[in-house]
Amino acid sequence: MIPVTRPYLPDKDKYKSYIDQIYQRNWLTNNGPLVNELELELKNREQLKHLLFVSNGTIALQLAIKALELSGEIITTPFSFIATTSSIVWEGCKPVFVDIEEQTLNIDPGKIEAAISDRTSAILATHVYGNPCDIEAIQDIADRHNLKVIYDAAHCFGVQYKGSSIFEYGDISTCSFHATKLFHTVEGGMVVTKDPALLKKMAYMRNFGFAGPEAFAELGINGKNSEFHAAMGLCVLPDIDKIIQKRIELCQYYNSKLTKAKVRRPVWHPEATYTGAYYPVVFDDPTLMHLCIKALEAAKIYPRRYFFPALSSSLPFLDRIKLKITDKICQKVLCLPLFYDISKEEIDMIVRIILRTQNN
Ligand SMILES: *Cc1c(COP(=O)(O)O)cnc(C)c1O
């Protein structure tokens, strides 16, 4: 069986040594020493000033929306994971979907202004597969219309944009450290901002709003993460360059083998680095994609249709709308299996099945 992804497991003895420490201290959660150590290591690695380790990438989005006091409408992308949209609705706002660009699969900034109304408070965009949006164009629109910007950067761990971390952009950027992501803490996530006041507010919000044992500073929720999760992060983080390097090599291997396949790759931002977080391909033709999925599944290989269905056309709690590019892309985009220990022989087999299917 070859799944679309498989979590990276660090050295077990190393993890055990952290668990021993936790047992000795008997401090399991609530801003413990390992949570603090992980936050420091993350700041060092990504060269960031302000970040918070939170319970998952979805809570990170909700904290961001809440902390920025957004209301009314939020302009967003229909081509993302469900949490991008559901967080907006969960926070009592209305998502307004704007179509994506055919080449990058990110929200099309050229179509944002037409979607702005007097109720719009923000733009929440996803850097899909870790490929940066048109950050300058989006910031320019936000500045002119007095809107906040949140980036769902769940796919972006390690991505550098114009020489610095992609998490630096927008009022707040969020990330997910779920087990299936490039860097993970089993479950986890973070919020990143340049604004110390905003960080402080989210730090209160992460812990029920407590400002001391008997005082409250904010409306809060439980967005904390535990020592056990931080321990996993501290074990995976030192391996992350090795993981990224390996994934890039595997992507290049796929590229070299797929030159004759009737698929294309999303166009990457020229000023961003690539980490190999996913290996998406856009088929020339949906029928061919479905034949490939069938043939792969017959060989116990399970690619995933990230992202299908489109968020704009499938959610029972929202009006369903048609968007030309999104609806077209969703019918023919597929993520092929990619993880740290997939072998070149396994990739050979996947490619062989795709090429054989298209040539029949
Ligand atoms: C994974 C993911 C999330 C949610 O993160 P969790 O940690 O699973 O809550 C949000 N947005 C995108 C784009 C994701 O891929």
The ligand as an ORCA input file, in Angstrom:
! r2SCAN-3c Opt
* xyz 0 1
  C      -3.964     21.128      7.398
  C      -4.586     22.412      7.032
  C      -5.310     23.184      7.951
  C      -5.733     22.684      9.295
  O      -4.729     22.351     10.146
  P      -5.007     21.380     11.378
  O      -3.722     21.440     12.132
  O      -5.287     20.011     10.825
  O      -6.154     21.912     12.157
  C      -5.752     24.444      7.555
  N      -5.532     24.907      6.320
  C      -4.875     24.177      5.394
  C      -4.657     24.787      4.050
  C      -4.403     22.900      5.714
  O      -3.788     22.183      4.778
*
